[in-house]
């Protein structure tokens, strides 16, 4: 039996200020993770869904990066305003939020239809 149905990993990587990729932490990922955790608790999903801090996911150039397993859906440019949509659409209703997909060919290979 699985411990959790879904894992949400939120990059909180920290890079030097002059790094051209930037870093998710400076783009607000700690607050985004806190909101995921708060809403998961409020929605009564703590036994099914886990939101975790992630180290470097090597996608900071795409904005705050969030990846959801087991589907391996990669979201980029995630903001506080996107958290509820990800939870309601993807986590609860199993419909990934396509507008937030990282479109680079190294991500979402099985989810993006070309």
KAZIUR-V256186 format. One record per run of one state. SS is the DSSP state (H for helix, E for strand, L for the rest). FROM is the first residue (numbers start at 1). TO is the last residue. If there is no record, write none. Layout:
# KAZIUR-V256186
ss:SS from:FROM to:TO
ss:SS from:FROM to:TO
This chain:
# KAZIUR-V256186
ss:L from:1 to:5
ss:E from:6 to:11
ss:L from:12 to:24
ss:H from:25 to:27
ss:L from:28 to:28
ss:H from:29 to:42
ss:L from:43 to:48
ss:E from:49 to:54
ss:L from:55 to:59
ss:H from:60 to:62
ss:L from:63 to:65
ss:E from:66 to:69
ss:L from:70 to:72
ss:E from:73 to:75
ss:L from:76 to:79
ss:H from:80 to:92
ss:L from:93 to:97
ss:H from:98 to:100
ss:E from:101 to:101
ss:L from:102 to:114
